[in-house]
Amino acid sequence: MIQNQEYKKKLIARGITLGRKTILLIDRFPNKKSAWVIADQLLRASTSVGANISEAQAAASKKDFINFLNYSLKSANETKFWLILSKDLSNILVNDINILLSETIELSNILGSSIKKLKNIE
């Protein structure tokens, strides 16, 4: 049980870190209309990842817990889309975007694996 709690804490921390790093990245986007639209969508998607992981901790059932992780996974996948699209905004930011994209892919893989394991335990 202790390992499970530690795992949950680390997962929440990764979700929060993703949101924070995305906010810092967005603040460096160029000041143009296309960047505003991408920034808005990216901000919503990336912060939703951690929010849903956190919300899962208060789930009423295992099914509810899995649903919240699924929402997180969907938001992580959307975050990947907006990060890829944001590479067109500025050549200066491409390296930082790639780093954040790698972290998002890793978190998506963890979420996907967790969901799969939880469904197999049912």
N, CA, C and O atoms as a GROMACS GRO file, in nm:
protein
  488
    1MET      N    1   0.082  -0.120   0.000
    1MET     CA    2   0.000   0.000   0.000
    1MET      C    3   0.086   0.127   0.000
    1MET      O    4   0.053   0.226  -0.064
    2ILE      N    5   0.199   0.122   0.073
    2ILE     CA    6   0.288   0.238   0.078
    2ILE      C    7   0.342   0.269  -0.061
    2ILE      O    8   0.348   0.385  -0.101
    3GLN      N    9   0.382   0.166  -0.134
    3GLN     CA   10   0.434   0.187  -0.269
    3GLN      C   11   0.327   0.250  -0.357
    3GLN      O   12   0.357   0.336  -0.439
    4ASN      N   13   0.202   0.207  -0.341
    4ASN     CA   14   0.092   0.259  -0.418
    4ASN      C   15   0.073   0.409  -0.390
    4ASN      O   16   0.051   0.487  -0.482
    5GLN      N   17   0.081   0.447  -0.263
    5GLN     CA   18   0.067   0.588  -0.226
    5GLN      C   19   0.184   0.671  -0.281
    5GLN      O   20   0.164   0.782  -0.328
    6GLU      N   21   0.303   0.616  -0.274
    6GLU     CA   22   0.421   0.684  -0.329
    6GLU      C   23   0.406   0.703  -0.479
    6GLU      O   24   0.438   0.808  -0.533
    7TYR      N   25   0.358   0.599  -0.545
    7TYR     CA   26   0.337   0.604  -0.690
    7TYR      C   27   0.237   0.715  -0.724
    7TYR      O   28   0.260   0.792  -0.817
    8LYS      N   29   0.128   0.722  -0.649
    8LYS     CA   30   0.026   0.825  -0.673
    8LYS      C   31   0.084   0.965  -0.653
    8LYS      O   32   0.058   1.056  -0.731
    9LYS      N   33   0.163   0.981  -0.546
    9LYS     CA   34   0.225   1.112  -0.519
    9LYS      C   35   0.318   1.154  -0.633
    9LYS      O   36   0.318   1.269  -0.675
   10LYS      N   37   0.396   1.059  -0.682
   10LYS     CA   38   0.488   1.089  -0.792
   10LYS      C   39   0.413   1.122  -0.920
   10LYS      O   40   0.454   1.210  -0.996
   11LEU      N   41   0.303   1.053  -0.943
   11LEU     CA   42   0.221   1.079  -1.062
   11LEU      C   43   0.158   1.218  -1.054
   11LEU      O   44   0.156   1.291  -1.154
   12ILE      N   45   0.108   1.255  -0.938
   12ILE     CA   46   0.052   1.389  -0.918
   12ILE      C   47   0.161   1.494  -0.940
   12ILE      O   48   0.139   1.594  -1.008
   13ALA      N   49   0.279   1.471  -0.883
   13ALA     CA   50   0.390   1.566  -0.897
   13ALA      C   51   0.428   1.584  -1.044
   13ALA      O   52   0.457   1.696  -1.086
   14ARG      N   53   0.428   1.477  -1.119
   14ARG     CA   54   0.462   1.487  -1.263
   14ARG      C   55   0.356   1.567  -1.338
   14ARG      O   56   0.388   1.646  -1.427
   15GLY      N   57   0.230   1.547  -1.302
   15GLY     CA   58   0.123   1.624  -1.364
   15GLY      C   59   0.134   1.772  -1.334
   15GLY      O   60   0.115   1.856  -1.422
   16ILE      N   61   0.166   1.805  -1.210
   16ILE     CA   62   0.184   1.944  -1.170
   16ILE      C   63   0.304   2.005  -1.242
   16ILE      O   64   0.297   2.117  -1.292
   17THR      N   65   0.412   1.931  -1.248
   17THR     CA   66   0.533   1.978  -1.317
   17THR      C   67   0.506   2.005  -1.464
   17THR      O   68   0.553   2.104  -1.519
   18LEU      N   69   0.430   1.917  -1.528
   18LEU     CA   70   0.394   1.938  -1.669
   18LEU      C   71   0.320   2.070  -1.685
   18LEU      O   72   0.350   2.148  -1.776
   19GLY      N   73   0.224   2.096  -1.599
   19GLY     CA   74   0.149   2.222  -1.605
   19GLY      C   75   0.239   2.343  -1.584
   19GLY      O   76   0.229   2.441  -1.658
   20ARG      N   77   0.325   2.336  -1.484
   20ARG     CA   78   0.415   2.449  -1.455
   20ARG      C   79   0.511   2.477  -1.571
   20ARG      O   80   0.529   2.592  -1.611
   21LYS      N   81   0.570   2.371  -1.624
   21LYS     CA   82   0.665   2.390  -1.734
   21LYS      C   83   0.595   2.443  -1.859
   21LYS      O   84   0.653   2.522  -1.934
   22THR      N   85   0.472   2.401  -1.879
   22THR     CA   86   0.396   2.450  -1.994
   22THR      C   87   0.365   2.598  -1.978
   22THR      O   88   0.375   2.674  -2.074
   23ILE      N   89   0.329   2.639  -1.859
   23ILE     CA   90   0.302   2.781  -1.832
   23ILE      C   91   0.426   2.864  -1.863
   23ILE      O   92   0.418   2.968  -1.928
   24LEU      N   93   0.542   2.818  -1.816
   24LEU     CA   94   0.667   2.891  -1.841
   24LEU      C   95   0.698   2.898  -1.991
   24LEU      O   96   0.746   3.000  -2.039
   25LEU      N   97   0.671   2.790  -2.062
   25LEU     CA   98   0.694   2.788  -2.207
   25LEU      C   99   0.600   2.885  -2.277
   25LEU      O  100   0.644   2.964  -2.361
   26ILE      N  101   0.473   2.881  -2.244
   26ILE     CA  102   0.373   2.966  -2.308
   26ILE      C  103   0.406   3.114  -2.288
   26ILE      O  104   0.384   3.196  -2.378
   27ASP      N  105   0.459   3.148  -2.173
   27ASP     CA  106   0.496   3.288  -2.147
   27ASP      C  107   0.604   3.338  -2.242
   27ASP      O  108   0.628   3.458  -2.252
   28ARG      N  109   0.670   3.246  -2.311
   28ARG     CA  110   0.776   3.284  -2.406
   28ARG      C  111   0.728   3.280  -2.551
   28ARG      O  112   0.806   3.308  -2.643
   29PHE      N  113   0.602   3.244  -2.573
   29PHE     CA  114   0.548   3.242  -2.709
   29PHE      C  115   0.547   3.382  -2.766
   29PHE      O  116   0.536   3.480  -2.692
   30PRO      N  117   0.558   3.394  -2.899
   30PRO     CA  118   0.550   3.526  -2.962
   30PRO      C  119   0.411   3.588  -2.941
   30PRO      O  120   0.312   3.517  -2.923
   31ASN      N  121   0.407   3.719  -2.944
   31ASN     CA  122   0.282   3.791  -2.921
   31ASN      C  123   0.209   3.810  -3.054
   31ASN      O  124   0.213   3.917  -3.114
   32LYS      N  125   0.142   3.703  -3.098
   32LYS     CA  126   0.062   3.711  -3.220
   32LYS      C  127  -0.062   3.623  -3.203
   32LYS      O  128  -0.064   3.533  -3.119
   33LYS      N  129  -0.163   3.650  -3.283
   33LYS     CA  130  -0.293   3.585  -3.265
   33LYS      C  131  -0.285   3.432  -3.269
   33LYS      O  132  -0.346   3.366  -3.185
   34SER      N  133  -0.211   3.377  -3.363
   34SER     CA  134  -0.202   3.231  -3.372
   34SER      C  135  -0.141   3.171  -3.245
   34SER      O  136  -0.183   3.065  -3.199
   35ALA      N  137  -0.045   3.239  -3.189
   35ALA     CA  138   0.018   3.192  -3.065
   35ALA      C  139  -0.080   3.197  -2.948
   35ALA      O  140  -0.076   3.110  -2.861
   36TRP      N  141  -0.166   3.298  -2.946
   36TRP     CA  142  -0.265   3.309  -2.837
   36TRP      C  143  -0.360   3.190  -2.839
   36TRP      O  144  -0.392   3.133  -2.734
   37VAL      N  145  -0.404   3.152  -2.959
   37VAL     CA  146  -0.498   3.040  -2.972
   37VAL      C  147  -0.431   2.910  -2.928
   37VAL      O  148  -0.489   2.834  -2.851
   38ILE      N  149  -0.311   2.886  -2.977
   38ILE     CA  150  -0.238   2.765  -2.940
   38ILE      C  151  -0.208   2.766  -2.790
   38ILE      O  152  -0.223   2.664  -2.723
   39ALA      N  153  -0.166   2.880  -2.738
   39ALA     CA  154  -0.134   2.892  -2.596
   39ALA      C  155  -0.255   2.859  -2.509
   39ALA      O  156  -0.243   2.787  -2.410
   40ASP      N  157  -0.370   2.911  -2.547
   40ASP     CA  158  -0.492   2.886  -2.470
   40ASP      C  159  -0.525   2.737  -2.466
   40ASP      O  160  -0.553   2.683  -2.359
   41GLN      N  161  -0.522   2.673  -2.580
   41GLN     CA  162  -0.554   2.530  -2.588
   41GLN      C  163  -0.448   2.445  -2.516
   41GLN      O  164  -0.482   2.350  -2.445
   42LEU      N  165  -0.322   2.480  -2.534
   42LEU     CA  166  -0.213   2.407  -2.470
   42LEU      C  167  -0.221   2.421  -2.318
   42LEU      O  168  -0.200   2.323  -2.246
   43LEU      N  169  -0.250   2.540  -2.271
   43LEU     CA  170  -0.261   2.564  -2.127
   43LEU      C  171  -0.374   2.481  -2.067
   43LEU      O  172  -0.357   2.416  -1.964
   44ARG      N  173  -0.489   2.482  -2.132
   44ARG     CA  174  -0.604   2.405  -2.082
   44ARG      C  175  -0.573   2.255  -2.080
   44ARG      O  176  -0.600   2.187  -1.981
   45ALA      N  177  -0.517   2.205  -2.189
   45ALA     CA  178  -0.491   2.061  -2.198
   45ALA      C  179  -0.384   2.016  -2.098
   45ALA      O  180  -0.402   1.917  -2.027
   46SER      N  181  -0.274   2.090  -2.091
   46SER     CA  182  -0.162   2.046  -2.006
   46SER      C  183  -0.196   2.054  -1.857
   46SER      O  184  -0.155   1.967  -1.780
   47THR      N  185  -0.269   2.157  -1.816
   47THR     CA  186  -0.305   2.168  -1.674
   47THR      C  187  -0.415   2.068  -1.637
   47THR      O  188  -0.428   2.029  -1.521
   48SER      N  189  -0.492   2.026  -1.735
   48SER     CA  190  -0.596   1.926  -1.712
   48SER      C  191  -0.536   1.789  -1.678
   48SER      O  192  -0.597   1.711  -1.606
   49VAL      N  193  -0.418   1.762  -1.728
   49VAL     CA  194  -0.351   1.634  -1.700
   49VAL      C  195  -0.334   1.618  -1.549
   49VAL      O  196  -0.381   1.521  -1.490
   50GLY      N  197  -0.266   1.713  -1.487
   50GLY     CA  198  -0.241   1.708  -1.343
   50GLY      C  199  -0.368   1.721  -1.261
   50GLY      O  200  -0.383   1.656  -1.157
   51ALA      N  201  -0.460   1.805  -1.307
   51ALA     CA  202  -0.586   1.825  -1.234
   51ALA      C  203  -0.665   1.695  -1.226
   51ALA      O  204  -0.720   1.662  -1.120
   52ASN      N  205  -0.672   1.622  -1.335
   52ASN     CA  206  -0.747   1.496  -1.334
   52ASN      C  207  -0.676   1.386  -1.256
   52ASN      O  208  -0.741   1.301  -1.195
   53ILE      N  209  -0.544   1.387  -1.258
   53ILE     CA  210  -0.470   1.291  -1.175
   53ILE      C  211  -0.500   1.320  -1.028
   53ILE      O  212  -0.523   1.228  -0.949
   54SER      N  213  -0.498   1.447  -0.991
   54SER     CA  214  -0.528   1.487  -0.853
   54SER      C  215  -0.671   1.451  -0.815
   54SER      O  216  -0.696   1.401  -0.706
   55GLU      N  217  -0.763   1.478  -0.906
   55GLU     CA  218  -0.903   1.448  -0.880
   55GLU      C  219  -0.927   1.298  -0.864
   55GLU      O  220  -1.016   1.257  -0.790
   56ALA      N  221  -0.850   1.219  -0.933
   56ALA     CA  222  -0.864   1.073  -0.923
   56ALA      C  223  -0.841   1.023  -0.781
   56ALA      O  224  -0.895   0.919  -0.742
   57GLN      N  225  -0.764   1.096  -0.704
   57GLN     CA  226  -0.733   1.053  -0.568
   57GLN      C  227  -0.857   1.050  -0.479
   57GLN      O  228  -0.859   0.980  -0.378
   58ALA      N  229  -0.960   1.126  -0.516
   58ALA     CA  230  -1.084   1.129  -0.438
   58ALA      C  231  -1.195   1.050  -0.507
   58ALA      O  232  -1.313   1.070  -0.478
   59ALA      N  233  -1.157   0.963  -0.597
   59ALA     CA  234  -1.256   0.885  -0.672
   59ALA      C  235  -1.339   0.799  -0.577
   59ALA      O  236  -1.290   0.747  -0.477
   60ALA      N  237  -1.466   0.784  -0.612
   60ALA     CA  238  -1.559   0.708  -0.529
   60ALA      C  239  -1.544   0.556  -0.549
   60ALA      O  240  -1.586   0.478  -0.464
   61SER      N  241  -1.485   0.518  -0.659
   61SER     CA  242  -1.469   0.375  -0.689
   61SER      C  243  -1.348   0.355  -0.779
   61SER      O  244  -1.288   0.451  -0.829
   62LYS      N  245  -1.314   0.230  -0.800
   62LYS     CA  246  -1.203   0.198  -0.890
   62LYS      C  247  -1.237   0.242  -1.032
   62LYS      O  248  -1.151   0.295  -1.103
   63LYS      N  249  -1.361   0.220  -1.072
   63LYS     CA  250  -1.406   0.260  -1.206
   63LYS      C  251  -1.393   0.412  -1.222
   63LYS      O  252  -1.349   0.461  -1.326
   64ASP      N  253  -1.432   0.485  -1.119
   64ASP     CA  254  -1.422   0.631  -1.120
   64ASP      C  255  -1.275   0.674  -1.130
   64ASP      O  256  -1.241   0.766  -1.204
   65PHE      N  257  -1.188   0.605  -1.055
   65PHE     CA  258  -1.045   0.633  -1.057
   65PHE      C  259  -0.989   0.614  -1.199
   65PHE      O  260  -0.915   0.698  -1.249
   66ILE      N  261  -1.026   0.503  -1.262
   66ILE     CA  262  -0.980   0.475  -1.398
   66ILE      C  263  -1.031   0.581  -1.495
   66ILE      O  264  -0.959   0.624  -1.584
   67ASN      N  265  -1.156   0.624  -1.476
   67ASN     CA  266  -1.212   0.730  -1.563
   67ASN      C  267  -1.131   0.859  -1.554
   67ASN      O  268  -1.104   0.922  -1.656
   68PHE      N  269  -1.092   0.898  -1.433
   68PHE     CA  270  -1.012   1.020  -1.418
   68PHE      C  271  -0.875   1.004  -1.485
   68PHE      O  272  -0.825   1.097  -1.547
   69LEU      N  273  -0.816   0.887  -1.472
   69LEU     CA  274  -0.688   0.863  -1.540
   69LEU      C  275  -0.706   0.866  -1.691
   69LEU      O  276  -0.618   0.914  -1.763
   70ASN      N  277  -0.820   0.817  -1.739
   70ASN     CA  278  -0.849   0.825  -1.883
   70ASN      C  279  -0.860   0.970  -1.929
   70ASN      O  280  -0.811   1.005  -2.036
   71TYR      N  281  -0.926   1.054  -1.848
   71TYR     CA  282  -0.936   1.196  -1.883
   71TYR      C  283  -0.796   1.258  -1.889
   71TYR      O  284  -0.766   1.338  -1.977
   72SER      N  285  -0.711   1.219  -1.794
   72SER     CA  286  -0.573   1.268  -1.792
   72SER      C  287  -0.499   1.225  -1.918
   72SER      O  288  -0.427   1.305  -1.978
   73LEU      N  289  -0.516   1.101  -1.955
   73LEU     CA  290  -0.449   1.049  -2.075
   73LEU      C  291  -0.496   1.124  -2.199
   73LEU      O  292  -0.414   1.160  -2.285
   74LYS      N  293  -0.625   1.148  -2.210
   74LYS     CA  294  -0.678   1.223  -2.324
   74LYS      C  295  -0.621   1.365  -2.327
   74LYS      O  296  -0.587   1.416  -2.433
   75SER      N  297  -0.610   1.427  -2.210
   75SER     CA  298  -0.553   1.562  -2.204
   75SER      C  299  -0.405   1.561  -2.240
   75SER      O  300  -0.356   1.653  -2.305
   76ALA      N  301  -0.334   1.457  -2.199
   76ALA     CA  302  -0.192   1.444  -2.234
   76ALA      C  303  -0.177   1.429  -2.385
   76ALA      O  304  -0.087   1.486  -2.445
   77ASN      N  305  -0.265   1.351  -2.446
   77ASN     CA  306  -0.260   1.335  -2.592
   77ASN      C  307  -0.291   1.466  -2.662
   77ASN      O  308  -0.229   1.498  -2.764
   78GLU      N  309  -0.386   1.541  -2.609
   78GLU     CA  310  -0.415   1.672  -2.667
   78GLU      C  311  -0.296   1.766  -2.648
   78GLU      O  312  -0.264   1.845  -2.738
   79THR      N  313  -0.231   1.759  -2.533
   79THR     CA  314  -0.113   1.841  -2.507
   79THR      C  315  -0.005   1.813  -2.610
   79THR      O  316   0.060   1.906  -2.660
   80LYS      N  317   0.016   1.686  -2.643
   80LYS     CA  318   0.115   1.650  -2.745
   80LYS      C  319   0.082   1.717  -2.878
   80LYS      O  320   0.171   1.771  -2.944
   81PHE      N  321  -0.044   1.715  -2.916
   81PHE     CA  322  -0.086   1.778  -3.041
   81PHE      C  323  -0.049   1.927  -3.042
   81PHE      O  324   0.011   1.975  -3.138
   82TRP      N  325  -0.085   1.999  -2.937
   82TRP     CA  326  -0.060   2.144  -2.932
   82TRP      C  327   0.089   2.175  -2.922
   82TRP      O  328   0.134   2.276  -2.976
   83LEU      N  329   0.166   2.089  -2.855
   83LEU     CA  330   0.311   2.110  -2.850
   83LEU      C  331   0.372   2.095  -2.989
   83LEU      O  332   0.457   2.174  -3.028
   84ILE      N  333   0.329   1.993  -3.061
   84ILE     CA  334   0.381   1.974  -3.198
   84ILE      C  335   0.346   2.094  -3.285
   84ILE      O  336   0.430   2.142  -3.360
   85LEU      N  337   0.223   2.140  -3.274
   85LEU     CA  338   0.180   2.256  -3.353
   85LEU      C  339   0.255   2.383  -3.313
   85LEU      O  340   0.284   2.468  -3.397
   86SER      N  341   0.288   2.395  -3.185
   86SER     CA  342   0.355   2.516  -3.137
   86SER      C  343   0.498   2.529  -3.188
   86SER      O  344   0.556   2.638  -3.181
   87LYS      N  345   0.555   2.421  -3.240
   87LYS     CA  346   0.691   2.429  -3.296
   87LYS      C  347   0.697   2.527  -3.412
   87LYS      O  348   0.803   2.582  -3.442
   88ASP      N  349   0.584   2.549  -3.478
   88ASP     CA  350   0.580   2.642  -3.592
   88ASP      C  351   0.580   2.788  -3.550
   88ASP      O  352   0.595   2.877  -3.635
   89LEU      N  353   0.564   2.815  -3.422
   89LEU     CA  354   0.554   2.953  -3.376
   89LEU      C  355   0.689   3.024  -3.368
   89LEU      O  356   0.700   3.143  -3.398
   90SER      N  357   0.792   2.948  -3.329
   90SER     CA  358   0.923   3.010  -3.309
   90SER      C  359   1.033   2.905  -3.311
   90SER      O  360   1.028   2.805  -3.239
   91ASN      N  361   1.133   2.928  -3.395
   91ASN     CA  362   1.248   2.836  -3.401
   91ASN      C  363   1.327   2.835  -3.271
   91ASN      O  364   1.390   2.736  -3.237
   92ILE      N  365   1.322   2.945  -3.200
   92ILE     CA  366   1.398   2.959  -3.075
   92ILE      C  367   1.347   2.861  -2.968
   92ILE      O  368   1.424   2.815  -2.885
   93LEU      N  369   1.218   2.830  -2.972
   93LEU     CA  370   1.156   2.749  -2.867
   93LEU      C  371   1.154   2.599  -2.897
   93LEU      O  372   1.113   2.520  -2.812
   94VAL      N  373   1.195   2.559  -3.016
   94VAL     CA  374   1.181   2.420  -3.059
   94VAL      C  375   1.247   2.322  -2.962
   94VAL      O  376   1.187   2.219  -2.930
   95ASN      N  377   1.367   2.350  -2.915
   95ASN     CA  378   1.436   2.259  -2.824
   95ASN      C  379   1.357   2.243  -2.694
   95ASN      O  380   1.339   2.131  -2.645
   96ASP      N  381   1.310   2.354  -2.638
   96ASP     CA  382   1.232   2.348  -2.514
   96ASP      C  383   1.100   2.275  -2.535
   96ASP      O  384   1.054   2.201  -2.448
   97ILE      N  385   1.039   2.296  -2.650
   97ILE     CA  386   0.914   2.226  -2.683
   97ILE      C  387   0.940   2.076  -2.694
   97ILE      O  388   0.860   1.996  -2.645
   98ASN      N  389   1.050   2.038  -2.757
   98ASN     CA  390   1.084   1.895  -2.770
   98ASN      C  391   1.105   1.829  -2.634
   98ASN      O  392   1.064   1.714  -2.614
   99ILE      N  393   1.168   1.900  -2.542
   99ILE     CA  394   1.189   1.846  -2.407
   99ILE      C  395   1.055   1.824  -2.338
   99ILE      O  396   1.031   1.719  -2.278
  100LEU      N  397   0.967   1.923  -2.347
  100LEU     CA  398   0.835   1.912  -2.286
  100LEU      C  399   0.751   1.804  -2.355
  100LEU      O  400   0.674   1.734  -2.290
  101LEU      N  401   0.767   1.793  -2.484
  101LEU     CA  402   0.696   1.689  -2.560
  101LEU      C  403   0.740   1.550  -2.514
  101LEU      O  404   0.657   1.460  -2.498
  102SER      N  405   0.869   1.532  -2.493
  102SER     CA  406   0.921   1.403  -2.444
  102SER      C  407   0.864   1.369  -2.307
  102SER      O  408   0.827   1.255  -2.280
  103GLU      N  409   0.858   1.469  -2.220
  103GLU     CA  410   0.802   1.448  -2.086
  103GLU      C  411   0.654   1.412  -2.095
  103GLU      O  412   0.605   1.328  -2.019
  104THR      N  413   0.583   1.476  -2.187
  104THR     CA  414   0.440   1.449  -2.204
  104THR      C  415   0.418   1.308  -2.258
  104THR      O  416   0.327   1.238  -2.214
  105ILE      N  417   0.501   1.267  -2.352
  105ILE     CA  418   0.492   1.131  -2.406
  105ILE      C  419   0.518   1.028  -2.296
  105ILE      O  420   0.447   0.928  -2.286
  106GLU      N  421   0.618   1.054  -2.214
  106GLU     CA  422   0.651   0.963  -2.105
  106GLU      C  423   0.534   0.953  -2.006
  106GLU      O  424   0.498   0.844  -1.962
  107LEU      N  425   0.476   1.067  -1.972
  107LEU     CA  426   0.362   1.068  -1.880
  107LEU      C  427   0.242   0.997  -1.942
  107LEU      O  428   0.170   0.925  -1.873
  108SER      N  429   0.220   1.016  -2.071
  108SER     CA  430   0.112   0.945  -2.142
  108SER      C  431   0.132   0.794  -2.134
  108SER      O  432   0.038   0.719  -2.112
  109ASN      N  433   0.255   0.751  -2.153
  109ASN     CA  434   0.286   0.608  -2.147
  109ASN      C  435   0.260   0.551  -2.007
  109ASN      O  436   0.208   0.441  -1.993
  110ILE      N  437   0.297   0.628  -1.906
  110ILE     CA  438   0.273   0.585  -1.767
  110ILE      C  439   0.123   0.575  -1.740
  110ILE      O  440   0.076   0.478  -1.681
  111LEU      N  441   0.049   0.677  -1.783
  111LEU     CA  442  -0.096   0.676  -1.762
  111LEU      C  443  -0.160   0.558  -1.836
  111LEU      O  444  -0.244   0.488  -1.779
  112GLY      N  445  -0.121   0.539  -1.960
  112GLY     CA  446  -0.176   0.428  -2.039
  112GLY      C  447  -0.149   0.294  -1.975
  112GLY      O  448  -0.236   0.207  -1.969
  113SER      N  449  -0.027   0.276  -1.929
  113SER     CA  450   0.012   0.151  -1.863
  113SER      C  451  -0.065   0.131  -1.733
  113SER      O  452  -0.110   0.020  -1.703
  114SER      N  453  -0.081   0.238  -1.657
  114SER     CA  454  -0.155   0.230  -1.530
  114SER      C  455  -0.301   0.192  -1.555
  114SER      O  456  -0.356   0.107  -1.485
  115ILE      N  457  -0.361   0.253  -1.654
  115ILE     CA  458  -0.501   0.224  -1.687
  115ILE      C  459  -0.516   0.077  -1.727
  115ILE      O  460  -0.608   0.008  -1.684
  116LYS      N  461  -0.424   0.032  -1.810
  116LYS     CA  462  -0.428  -0.107  -1.858
  116LYS      C  463  -0.416  -0.204  -1.741
  116LYS      O  464  -0.490  -0.302  -1.733
  117LYS      N  465  -0.322  -0.178  -1.650
  117LYS     CA  466  -0.302  -0.266  -1.534
  117LYS      C  467  -0.425  -0.266  -1.444
  117LYS      O  468  -0.469  -0.372  -1.397
  118LEU      N  469  -0.481  -0.148  -1.420
  118LEU     CA  470  -0.600  -0.139  -1.334
  118LEU      C  471  -0.719  -0.212  -1.395
  118LEU      O  472  -0.795  -0.276  -1.322
  119LYS      N  473  -0.734  -0.205  -1.524
  119LYS     CA  474  -0.845  -0.274  -1.590
  119LYS      C  475  -0.827  -0.426  -1.585
  119LYS      O  476  -0.925  -0.500  -1.577
  120ASN      N  477  -0.703  -0.472  -1.589
  120ASN     CA  478  -0.675  -0.616  -1.583
  120ASN      C  479  -0.697  -0.673  -1.444
  120ASN      O  480  -0.720  -0.793  -1.429
  121ILE      N  481  -0.690  -0.589  -1.342
  121ILE     CA  482  -0.708  -0.633  -1.204
  121ILE      C  483  -0.857  -0.653  -1.172
  121ILE      O  484  -0.892  -0.731  -1.084
  122GLU      N  485  -0.942  -0.583  -1.244
  122GLU     CA  486  -1.087  -0.589  -1.217
  122GLU      C  487  -1.141  -0.729  -1.221
  122GLU      O  488  -1.260  -0.750  -1.200
   0.00000   0.00000   0.00000
